[in-house]
């Protein structure tokens, strides 16, 4: 089922997600609905807050992006992304590399708004899959960027918070319009 995506300035977007302590049928169904919603909106990631459920759950699928490559490895060995995507990740935690990359980002909760954001070039992600397995993997490219974006959502941080001052000034009018229209 396609869910409604919360848009800025909905307060749920600032909510820190509660840790998931038990994987229930409701959690599995929510993840499936989030994947369907993300695909319908042509996104590469979606956090539970974006569908008004403040828990530590995100879904990702970067395989449809041909112009922004990604790589994923487990225990230092590259894996085929198609075998892991779409991915539902519960209670994710990231360790960020010191190396930075600036790239364009958008957000399904900020329709038609994009901006350049500086993020870690690679991440090590740890979390839990829907089948209960714990996973630790390394990511680069769009997958690393999407993980950072979605984990920010899970902690109530929005991509506009990560923009430099010049970019924030350039989008200020759009943000005010979004607040008025809410």
N, C-alpha and C positions, 0 to 999 in steps of 0.2 A: 504494500500500500504506500502510495506517495504521501509523505507528510508535509505539513506546512513549515516552511523555513522562516524562522524568526529573523527579522531585519532590524538594523540599527534604528532607533536607540532602545529597543526592547531590553529591559533590565535583566532578563534571563541570560543575555550574552555576557554579562559581568559576573555571573554566579560561578563560584568555584565548584567543580563537580565532586560529588561524594564518591568515595572509593567503593568499588563493587566487591562485595565479600562473598557472593554466591551467584553462580551462573544459572539463571532460571530460564524457563521457556519464554518468559516475558522479555528478558534481556536478549535472547536469541532472536525473537520476533522483532524487537526494536532494531537490532543490528541489520536484519534482513530488510526491514522497511527503510532504514537509513541508506543502505546500499542502493536500493531502488530509487530513493529520492535523490541521492547524489548523482546517479546515472542520468535520471530524467533532467536534472538541472545542468548536466554536463560539467560537473565538478570533479576534482581529483581527491577531495577529502571532505568529510563532514563530521563535526563533533556533536555529541548529544545535546549540548546547550543550544545548538542551532535549530533543533527540533523541540525546544522547550523542555528538555529533560536534563537537569543538571547533575549528571553522573560522569564518571571517568570512562567514557566509551567513545572511540572514534573509528570511523571507517575510511579506508583509503583505496584508491585504484589509480595508479599513474600509468598504466599500460596503454591507454588511448592517446597519450601525448607523444607524438612522434618527433616534435621539434624541440622537446626538452627532455633529454635522456636521463635515465635513473639507473642506479646499480644497487644491488643488495647482496650482502654476503653474510654467511653464518659460519662462525668459527674460522673466519679468514678465507672461506671458500665461496666464490661467486655462485649465486643460485639464479635460476630462471624466474624472473619476476612474474611471468604469466602463471606459474604454479602457485604463487602466494597471493595473487590479487584476484578479486577484491579481498582486502584484509580487514577484519574487525579486531581492534586492539583494545584491551581492557587495562585500566590502571597503568598507562604507559609512563615511563620515565626515560629521560634523555640525558646523555652525556655529550656535550657539544665539543667539536674540535675548536682549536684556537683560530684556525684559518677561516677567513670570512669571504663571502661572495655577496655581491649586490645583484638582485634580480627583481623582475616585475612580479607582483602578486595581486590577485583579486580575491574576493571573498563572496560566497553566496549570500551572506547576510548584509552585504554592501553592494547591491546590484549596480552595475555600470561604473564602479569605482576601482581604480587600480593605482598602484604606487610602487616605487622602487624601495625595497627593504633589504637591509644588510642582515645576513644570517650566517650561521656556521656552515662551512662548506660540506662537512660530514657530521654524522651523528651515530652514536651507538644507542639503540633503543632496546628497552626491556619492558615486557608486558606479558599479558596472558591472552591466549586465543580462546575462541568460544568453546572449544573442546576441552578447555581446562589446562592445556599445556602452557608452560612458561616458555617464553622465547626471548632470545637476545640476538640482535642482528645489527649490522652496520649498513648505513645508507648514505649515498651521495646523490648529487643531482636533484632533480625535482622531488624525488622521494624524501630526501633529507629536508628540503624546504617545506614540503607538505606536512611532514611529521612535526616540525617546529611550529608551523602555523596552527595545526590542530591541537597540539598539546597546550599551546598558548590559550586556545579557546577553552580547553578543559579547566584552565586556571583563571578564567575570566579576563584574559588579556586579548585585546583585539589588534589586528594588523595595523590599524591606524596609530596605535600606541607606539609601534616600532618605527614609524616614519620619521625622517629627519625633519627639522623645523621648517625648512623651505618647502618640502612636500606638504606638510601639515597646513601651511599658509595657503598653498595652492588649492587645497581641497576644502578649506574652511567653509566656503559658501555652500558647497554640496552637502556637507554634514549638517549645516544649519537648516537647509531645505529638508533633509531627511527627518530631522527632529520636528520641524513644523508639520510635516505631512503624516507623522506617526499618530 
